[in-house]
Each structure stands twice: as structure tokens, then as C-alpha cells.
Amino acid sequence: MPRFVLPLLLALAGLILFGQGAYIHAKARVAQVLLERAFEKTIATGHETKPWSWADTWPVARIEVQRLQARAIVLAGSSGQALAFGPGHVERTPDAGERGVAVYSAHRDTHFAFLKNVVVGDEISVMRSDGKQFRYRVDTTSVVRFDASGIDPLADGHQLVLSTCWPFDALTQGPERYLVHATMIGNAPDSR
């Protein structure tokens, strides 16, 4: 085998892996544009609007951390298919603004990459698809096993948890999750 074949094959493999990674990030960005449009239409019409005709989910909220200039449209459900396009509202948890713990989950390398920069005291606003907006203040962060989060969706109060995989720089999915815990501090001024 000629000497240049192995380096050529390694370079080709690297190019393919780079392309796959770039595709994931590009898909996430384009999806958020389409989700933003569908979210705005949902608020305007009062009807669930799918971001594309074959979607099996729809936008239910917008999360924003103004200090970080980070925002993301949240989808109904937290299946792997939904999380490929945006954060998901974890099933059987209340909506933002309702009594209990609203939980939203997303990938650490796309939609919730900003969580590594969230600090205690940061304000998180969540606008629901009905146009109601709520403000939360970050109380604490924690790292837990995926099957031992300790989150009780029926807890007293009005709380929010944002969840993503941990550690942030890992190359594969592991058993740990990074949680941002926040408590509601009130309705946010209308900022649509």
C-alpha cells in the first residue's frame, strides 16, 4: 500500500467526523429560526403551530437569560427527536408559572451550552405559548445522576430546573446531569 493512502484515509475520516458535528450545530440553529416563527404564530393565533409539517412536536415556551444574551425555544416533550431541535419540556412536570417544578432539558453542546455560564443570582425568563411570561432567579446548581435527580415536580412553590448532560466538555453521554435550580420571582414585563 502506498505511503499516502493511510494519511489520506485518516484525513477523510476526520473530515467526515467534522462534517457530522457541523451538521448537528447547523440543524440546531436553523431549527431555532423555524421554531421562533412557529412560537410567534402560536402566541398570535392561540393555536399550537408546528415548526414544519412533519414535526411531531411544537413550541411551548421561550427561555431567556438576558445577561448572557441566550435564548431558546422549548418544544413539547423531551424525546431524543425533540431534543435534536431544541430544549424539551419534560413530561409530567408543570408549565412555567404553575405550582411545582417546571423542568426543561437540552443538549449541553447546542441549546443549553450557555448553562455553563449561568451563575447564582442570574434571572431566567420563560414565556409560555399563551404569551404569559415569568421570571425566575437562579438559587443553586448541582450535578446529579440521571436517575437520582431528586426533583419532585409536585413540590410546593413555583420553581424551574434546567437540565443538561455533565460534564460540559465530555465527548460522550454519561450518567450525570447538570441542573440549574431557580425560584419564581414574579411575572415579567411584556417583552414580546
Secondary structure, DSSP 4 states (H G I P E B T S, - for coil): --TTHHHHHHHHHHHHHHHHHHHHHHHHHHHHHHHHHHHHHHHHHSS---SSTT-S--EEEEEEEGGGTEEEEEEES--HHHHTTS-EEPTTSPPTTSSEEEEEE--TTTTTGGGGG--TT-EEEEEETTS-EEEEEEEEEEEEETT-----TT-SSEEEEEEEESSTT-SS--SEEEEEEEEEEEEPPP--
